[in-house]
Amino acid sequence: MSEANVIAVLIAGGGGRRMWPFATVRPKATLPVGNRPLISLMAERLATAGFRQVLAVVDEHGGPIRAALVDTGVEVLTERSTGSAEALLAAWLRYPDATAVVVPADALVSMADLEAMREAAQAAEAEATVLIAPMGPEDPNRWIGVEAAGESLTEVVGHPREASWRWSGVCALAPGFRRFVEANPGLLENVPVGGMPAPEADLSSSVALALEKGVPVRALRSQRGFVDLDKPWHILEANRLYAGECFEGVEGVSVAGGATVSDAAEVEGRLIVAEGATVGPRVRIRGDVYVGPGAVVDNGAILQGTVLVGAGARVSDYCQVSQAVVGAKCVVGHGAEFTGVLFTGTYLYHYCEIYGVLGAAVDIGAASVCGTLRFDDGDRTHRVAGAWERPATGANASYLGDYTRTGVNAILMPGVKVGAYSCIGPGVVLYDDVPDRSLVLVKQELERRSWGPEKYGW
C-alpha cells in the first residue's frame, strides 16, 4: 500500500458533558494543552508523523474547531453524526480507497504512537489495527476496556469491572473494513452483566463486530503517555504530560533572539526563553521552565517544578508558580501562589492561593483560597454526568469555568467546580458545585450597639 493511500482523520464531535464546566463555551477538542488548542497540536503532530492528508470531521457546532485549524492545512468536514463510526464514513465518502488512521481530537497521543500507527497502516498487514492504552489508576468501569493476546486483540467490552488495557479510539482501518463500520449496531453490546450500553455509533462497536465474525484485529500497545480529555482533571494530566515532553533533549539555558535573562536571576534547571521574553532580576527558577514569546518573569517570582509560561503573560512580584501551565496574556502577581492550568487571559493579581484549572478570563479576587486538604485526609468524590466518581489525580483541585470571578476572601473547599459565567462573592465559603451563570453571595447579619469612652468608665 502506498503512502498516498493513508489519511488521518481527527474525530471532533461530541458534546463534552463530562467535561463541565470547561465544555460550556468550547468543544473539548479546543481545550488548551501547552497553551494550544488540543486539535491544533494533534494536527501538527500528525503532519510531523508523516501524514500528508489530515481531515477533521466536526458537527454543526464546529466553528471553534475550524478557527483552531485555520492555516494548518487540515481539511474540515461537517457531519451530523451520532458517533465516530458515522464520522469516519463521511471521510471515506471523500477518500473511498484510503486506509484511515482515526484519532479522537480530544485525546493527547504521543508522536511515537502516531508514527507506529502510520507504519501499521502503510504495511497493510491487517484490516484493522487498534492502539490500546494502559488502564491507569482510574476504575476500569469508566472506560471501554480491551483484552489482547500478544499482538492480537481478543475482546472489546464496555465499562468492564476489570481490565488491563483500554480502548484509545486510535485505530487504522483499511477500506475493506468499511463493511463493519457501515454495519455498526449503534451501541457496544458486549458489557458486563447489569451493564447499560449507551446508544452511540462508536468505532469500538465495529471492531467488536469484526472480532465476533472472526476477523483478526491487530493490537498495538501505546509506547508513551496517552490522555483522553474526558473529565476536568484530565486537563491537569494532559498538560503535565505535555510540559514534560517539552524538555526532552534540552540542556542548560536556551535564549532566543531579542530575549533577555538577568544576571541577577537564579536558575537551577533547564530554561527556554522565547523571542522577546524577559527573565528579570531576583527571579528564582528551580526546575524546567519555558517562557513564551513576549512573556515577562520578573521581580522575585519563584518558579519551581515544570512550568510553561504563555505568550505575553506576566509572572512577577514575588509570586510562586509550581508545576503549572500559565496561559497567554495571564497575570500572576504579587504574592499569588498557583499550581495547575490557567487558560488565556486569567488574572491572579495578588495575594491568593489557587490549585486547579481556571478557564479563560477568570479573575481571582485578593485573598481567595482553594482548600486542598480535607480534615479526613481523603479525596473528594465528584458527580460527573450523573455518576459519582473519585478521581485518581486532581480530586481536591478546584475547577473554575470560563469568565468566572471570585471576590475578596472567597474560600473554595477541596474539589469544588464553578460553572462558566459565574461569580463567587466576597467572603463566601464554597462547599458545593455551582451551576453555570450563577451569583453566590454571603447573607450577612450585623448587630449594632452604641460604643464609646463611657464603656470604660469615663
C-alpha positions in Angstrom: 0.0 0.0 0.0 1.4 3.4 -1.0 1.7 6.3 1.4 -0.8 8.3 -0.7 -3.5 5.8 0.3 -3.2 6.6 4.0 -5.1 9.5 5.5 -5.5 10.7 9.1 -9.0 11.5 10.4 -9.5 13.6 13.5 -12.9 12.9 15.0 -14.1 16.2 16.7 -17.7 15.7 17.6 -19.3 15.1 20.9 -20.9 17.3 23.5 -18.4 17.0 26.3 -21.0 16.7 29.0 -18.5 15.0 31.4 -16.0 17.9 30.9 -18.2 20.5 32.7 -17.5 23.3 33.4 -15.0 23.7 30.6 -17.2 22.5 27.6 -19.8 25.2 28.2 -18.2 27.7 25.8 -15.9 25.4 23.7 -15.7 22.0 22.2 -13.5 19.5 24.1 -11.2 19.4 21.1 -10.2 23.0 21.6 -9.2 22.7 25.2 -5.7 24.0 25.8 -2.8 21.7 26.2 0.5 23.5 26.4 -1.3 26.8 25.6 -2.6 25.5 22.3 -6.0 24.1 21.3 -5.5 20.3 21.5 -6.8 19.7 18.0 -4.3 22.1 16.6 -1.5 20.3 18.5 -2.6 16.9 17.2 -2.9 18.2 13.6 0.7 19.3 13.9 1.8 16.0 15.3 0.1 14.1 12.6 1.8 16.2 9.9 5.2 15.7 11.7 4.5 11.9 11.9 4.3 11.8 8.1 0.6 12.0 7.3 0.2 14.0 4.1 -3.6 14.3 4.2 -5.3 15.2 7.5 -9.0 15.6 7.8 -11.2 16.8 10.7 -14.8 15.7 11.0 -16.9 18.2 13.1 -20.6 18.5 13.9 -22.8 21.6 13.3 -21.2 23.3 16.3 -17.7 23.1 14.8 -17.0 26.8 14.5 -14.3 27.0 17.3 -12.6 23.9 15.8 -12.5 25.5 12.3 -10.9 28.6 13.9 -8.3 26.4 15.7 -7.4 24.7 12.5 -7.1 27.8 10.3 -3.8 27.8 8.3 -3.0 24.3 9.4 -3.8 22.6 6.1 -6.4 20.3 7.7 -9.5 19.7 5.6 -12.6 20.1 7.7 -15.8 18.2 7.0 -19.2 18.8 8.7 -21.2 15.7 9.6 -24.2 15.5 12.0 -23.2 12.1 13.3 -24.1 10.1 16.4 -20.6 8.7 16.9 -17.1 8.1 15.4 -18.3 5.4 13.0 -20.6 7.8 11.1 -17.9 10.5 11.2 -15.4 8.1 9.6 -17.9 7.2 6.9 -18.1 10.9 6.0 -14.3 10.9 5.5 -14.4 7.7 3.4 -17.0 9.3 1.1 -14.3 11.8 0.1 -11.4 9.3 0.1 -13.0 5.9 -0.5 -9.8 4.0 -1.3 -7.8 5.2 1.7 -6.7 3.5 4.8 -7.9 5.8 7.6 -5.9 6.3 10.8 -8.6 7.6 13.1 -7.6 9.8 16.1 -10.0 11.3 18.6 -9.4 15.1 18.6 -9.9 15.2 22.4 -7.0 12.9 23.2 -3.3 13.7 23.6 -1.4 11.0 21.6 2.3 10.8 21.5 4.4 11.2 18.4 5.8 7.7 18.8 2.3 6.2 18.8 1.2 8.2 15.8 4.2 7.1 13.8 3.6 3.5 14.8 0.0 3.8 13.6 1.1 5.3 10.3 3.6 2.5 9.8 0.9 -0.1 10.6 -1.5 1.5 8.0 1.2 1.5 5.3 2.2 -2.1 6.0 -1.4 -3.2 5.4 -0.9 -6.4 7.4 -4.3 -6.3 8.9 -7.7 -4.8 8.1 -7.7 -3.2 11.5 -5.0 -2.1 13.9 -6.1 -0.6 17.3 -3.9 1.4 19.7 -4.6 0.2 23.2 -3.6 2.2 26.3 -2.8 1.1 29.8 -5.8 1.2 32.1 -4.0 3.5 34.6 -5.2 4.4 38.1 -8.9 5.1 37.3 -11.6 2.5 37.6 -11.9 0.3 34.5 -15.7 0.8 34.5 -15.1 4.4 33.5 -13.7 3.3 30.1 -14.2 0.9 27.2 -11.8 -2.0 28.0 -10.0 -4.3 25.7 -8.1 -7.6 26.0 -5.2 -8.7 23.9 -3.0 -11.8 23.4 0.4 -10.8 22.0 -0.3 -8.6 19.0 -3.9 -9.8 18.6 -7.0 -8.0 20.0 -9.3 -10.6 21.6 -12.2 -8.6 23.1 -13.8 -5.2 23.4 -16.0 -4.8 26.4 -17.9 -1.7 27.6 -17.0 -0.4 31.1 -15.6 -3.6 32.5 -15.2 -4.3 36.1 -11.6 -5.5 35.4 -9.3 -4.8 32.5 -5.6 -4.1 32.0 -6.0 -2.1 28.7 -8.5 0.3 27.4 -9.8 1.5 24.1 -8.0 4.6 23.0 -10.1 5.4 19.9 -7.0 5.5 17.8 -7.2 2.9 15.0 -6.0 2.2 11.4 -8.8 0.8 9.3 -8.4 -0.4 5.7 -11.1 0.3 3.1 -12.2 -3.3 3.3 -13.2 -2.8 7.0 -15.9 -0.4 5.9 -18.5 -3.2 5.9 -18.2 -3.3 9.7 -18.4 0.4 10.0 -21.5 0.6 7.9 -23.0 -2.3 10.0 -22.3 -0.6 13.3 -25.1 -1.6 15.7 -25.3 1.8 17.3 -24.2 0.6 20.8 -21.5 -1.6 22.3 -23.4 -4.8 23.1 -20.6 -6.6 25.0 -21.0 -5.3 28.5 -20.8 -6.9 32.0 -24.0 -8.4 33.3 -26.1 -5.5 34.6 -24.2 -3.0 32.3 -26.2 -0.4 30.4 -24.6 0.4 27.0 -25.2 3.9 25.7 -26.7 4.3 22.2 -23.7 5.6 20.3 -22.2 4.6 16.9 -18.7 4.3 18.2 -15.9 2.5 16.3 -15.4 0.2 19.2 -18.7 -1.5 18.3 -17.5 -2.0 14.7 -14.2 -3.6 16.0 -16.2 -5.8 18.4 -18.4 -6.9 15.5 -15.3 -7.8 13.4 -13.9 -9.9 16.2 -17.3 -11.7 16.6 -17.1 -12.5 12.9 -13.6 -13.9 13.3 -11.7 -11.1 11.5 -8.2 -10.6 13.0 -7.6 -7.2 14.6 -4.0 -6.2 15.5 -3.4 -4.7 18.9 -0.7 -2.0 19.2 0.3 -1.1 22.7 0.9 2.6 23.5 4.6 3.3 23.7 4.2 6.7 25.5 1.7 8.6 27.6 -1.9 8.8 26.4 -4.5 11.1 27.9 -8.2 11.1 26.9 -9.6 14.5 27.9 -12.9 13.3 29.2 -13.2 15.0 32.6 -11.8 18.2 34.1 -8.9 16.6 35.9 -7.7 15.1 32.6 -6.7 18.7 31.7 -4.2 18.6 34.5 -2.9 15.2 33.4 -2.5 16.2 29.7 -0.8 19.4 30.4 1.7 17.8 32.9 2.5 15.1 30.3 3.0 17.7 27.5 5.0 20.0 29.7 7.4 17.2 30.5 7.8 16.4 26.8 8.8 20.0 26.0 12.2 19.5 27.7 13.2 16.2 26.2 16.7 16.7 24.7 17.1 20.2 26.2 20.1 21.0 28.3 21.0 24.2 30.2 19.7 27.6 29.2 18.4 28.5 25.7 17.7 32.1 25.0 16.2 33.2 21.7 16.9 36.4 19.8 15.5 39.5 21.5 15.1 37.7 24.8 16.9 38.6 28.0 17.8 36.8 31.2 19.1 38.9 34.0 22.4 38.1 35.6 20.6 38.6 39.0 18.2 35.7 38.2 18.9 32.4 39.9 18.4 29.4 37.6 18.7 25.8 38.7 17.4 23.6 35.9 16.6 23.8 32.2 15.3 27.1 30.9 14.0 28.0 27.4 13.3 31.7 26.8 11.4 32.5 23.5 11.7 35.6 21.3 11.2 38.9 23.1 10.7 37.3 26.5 12.3 38.6 29.7 13.5 36.9 32.9 14.3 39.7 35.3 16.3 40.2 38.5 15.6 38.3 41.7 13.7 35.6 39.8 14.3 32.1 41.2 13.9 29.1 39.0 14.1 25.6 40.5 13.1 23.2 37.7 12.3 23.2 34.0 10.8 26.4 32.7 9.6 27.7 29.3 8.9 31.4 28.9 6.9 32.1 25.8 7.2 35.0 23.3 7.0 38.4 24.9 6.3 37.0 28.3 7.8 38.6 31.4 9.0 36.8 34.5 10.3 39.4 36.9 10.9 40.9 40.3 11.3 38.0 42.7 9.0 35.5 41.0 9.6 31.9 42.1 9.0 29.1 39.5 9.5 25.5 40.6 8.9 22.2 39.0 7.9 22.1 35.3 6.3 25.4 34.3 5.2 26.7 30.9 4.5 30.5 30.7 2.4 31.5 27.7 3.0 34.3 25.2 2.5 37.8 26.6 1.9 36.6 30.2 3.3 38.3 33.2 4.6 36.4 36.3 6.1 38.7 38.8 6.4 40.4 42.2 7.3 37.5 44.5 4.5 35.2 43.3 5.1 31.4 43.4 4.2 29.2 40.4 4.7 25.4 40.8 4.0 22.6 38.3 1.9 24.8 36.1 0.9 25.9 32.6 0.2 29.6 32.6 -1.9 30.7 29.6 -1.2 33.5 27.2 -1.8 37.1 28.5 -2.3 35.8 32.0 -1.1 37.8 35.1 0.2 36.1 38.2 1.1 38.9 40.5 2.2 40.0 44.0 2.2 37.2 46.5 0.0 34.9 44.4 0.6 31.1 44.6 -0.6 28.8 41.8 -0.4 25.2 40.7 -2.3 23.8 37.8 -3.5 25.2 34.4 -4.6 28.7 33.5 -6.4 29.3 30.2 -5.9 32.5 28.3 -6.2 35.9 29.9 -6.8 34.9 33.5 -5.7 37.1 36.4 -4.3 36.1 39.8 -3.4 39.7 40.5 -2.2 39.4 44.1 -2.4 37.5 47.5 -4.2 34.3 46.6 -3.6 30.5 46.8 -5.0 28.5 43.9 -4.7 24.9 42.8 -6.6 23.6 39.9 -7.8 24.5 36.4 -9.1 28.0 35.6 -10.8 28.8 32.3 -10.4 31.9 30.1 -10.6 35.4 31.5 -11.1 34.2 35.1 -10.5 37.0 37.7 -9.4 35.8 41.2 -10.0 38.3 44.0 -7.4 39.2 46.6 -7.0 36.6 49.4 -9.1 33.9 47.5 -8.0 30.5 48.6 -8.5 26.9 47.3 -8.6 24.3 50.1 -6.7 21.1 49.1 -6.5 19.0 52.3 -9.7 17.7 53.9 -10.0 17.1 57.6 -10.3 13.3 56.9 -7.2 13.5 54.6 -9.4 11.9 51.9 -10.2 12.8 48.3 -13.4 14.5 47.2 -16.0 12.4 45.3 -17.2 14.2 42.2 -20.5 14.0 40.4 -19.9 13.7 36.7 -22.8 13.5 34.2 -25.0 11.9 36.9 -22.4 9.4 38.2 -20.3 9.6 41.3 -16.5 9.3 40.8 -13.4 9.8 42.9 -10.5 10.8 40.5 -7.1 9.2 40.9 -5.5 12.7 40.5 -6.8 16.2 40.9 -9.7 15.2 43.1 -9.1 18.1 45.5 -8.3 20.7 42.9 -10.7 23.5 42.1 -12.2 23.8 38.6 -13.5 27.3 37.6 -15.2 27.6 34.2 -14.6 30.4 31.7 -15.4 34.0 32.6 -15.9 33.5 36.3 -14.6 35.6 39.1 -14.2 35.5 42.9 -14.5 38.3 45.4 -12.1 39.2 48.2 -11.6 36.4 50.8 -13.6 33.8 48.9 -12.7 30.2 50.0 -13.2 27.2 47.7 -13.2 23.9 49.6 -11.5 20.9 48.1 -12.7 19.8 44.7 -15.4 22.3 44.0 -16.4 23.2 40.4 -17.8 26.6 39.4 -19.7 26.9 36.2 -18.9 29.4 33.4 -20.1 33.0 33.6 -20.4 32.8 37.4 -19.3 34.9 40.4 -18.4 33.8 43.9 -18.9 36.8 46.1 -16.6 38.2 48.9 -16.3 36.1 52.0 -18.2 33.1 50.5 -17.0 29.6 51.8 -18.0 27.4 48.9 -18.6 23.7 49.7 -20.7 22.6 46.7 -20.5 22.9 42.9 -22.1 26.0 41.3 -24.0 25.8 38.0 -23.2 28.0 35.0 -24.4 31.6 35.2 -24.7 31.8 39.0 -24.0 34.5 41.5 -23.3 33.3 45.1 -23.3 35.9 47.9 -23.0 35.7 51.7 -26.2 36.7 53.5 -24.8 38.6 56.5 -26.5 39.8 59.7 -24.9 42.7 61.6 -25.7 43.7 65.2 -25.1 47.4 66.0 -24.7 48.8 69.5 -23.6 52.1 71.0 -19.9 52.3 72.0 -17.5 54.9 73.3 -15.4 56.1 76.2 -18.2 55.7 78.7 -17.9 51.9 78.3 -14.5 52.2 80.0 -15.9 54.3 82.9 -15.0 57.8 81.6 
